[in-house]
Amino acid sequence: GENVEQHPSTLSVQEGDSAVIKCTYSDSASNYFPWYKQELGKRPQLIIDIRSNVGEKKDQRIAVTLNKTAKHFSLHITETQPEDSAVYFCAASIANTGTASKLTFGTGTRLQVTL
Amino acid sequence: ETGVTQSPTHLIKTRGQQVTLRCSSQSGHNTVSWYQQALGQGPQFIFQYYREEENGRGNFPPRFSGLQFPNYSSELNVNALELDDSALYLCASRPASGGTYEQYFGPGTRLTVT
């Protein structure tokens, strides 16, 4: 089955700096890669996702890149703010409408943005 | 916030007991998945329901079972509770048509087994 590894497990950056979180996946059939942000005691919140037919996607301060050949994808957060502090999870899925779309999650990265 | 709701918020059970957790999917979403999130870990896929039938299952024993109803609400049942079942249980819904892959999570049910 799919295996997703995520690094680093913790990341501390100063406000305004950039943060990068990296994930690798094992199953070349995976075609959908979402990123979730989870604040303490709250639900995972989808912040950005990318499909395998795209190499990069950007949404304001957040971007995701995908390298299918190397089977890794990364989350980039620019101009970090204290409210970006949370645990971030990457995930991979063999997604198809109407069929099982199991998300396999990484182990999470605790991001702390300091003033 | 998404339209996915779960009940109850918290639950304390004793080892060996049975528990039922409930999820109400977002309007228009007819696929629901359940995940178990142990403390400090990522969510682990339990199973998925589409049109009231299970159509995918993770590495969980048969004492984890589910139901999906015609109104797309669903239940997760766990029998013979074990201490290791203590976790946050999340449901996630998505539309099964329209080419959308996004899954939106509910707030979760925190289960403690003593």
Interface residues (C-beta under 8 A of the other chain):
Chain A: Q6 Y32 P34 Y36 K42 R43 P44 Q45 L46 D49 R51 F89 A91 S93 A95 T97 G98 T99 A100 S101 K102 L103 T104 F105 G106 T107 G108
Chain B: T2 T31 S33 Y35 G40 Q41 G42 P43 Q44 F45 Q48 Y50 N55 G56 G58 L90 A92 R94 P95 A96 S97 G98 G99 T100 Y101 E102 Q103 Y104 F105 G106 P107 G108
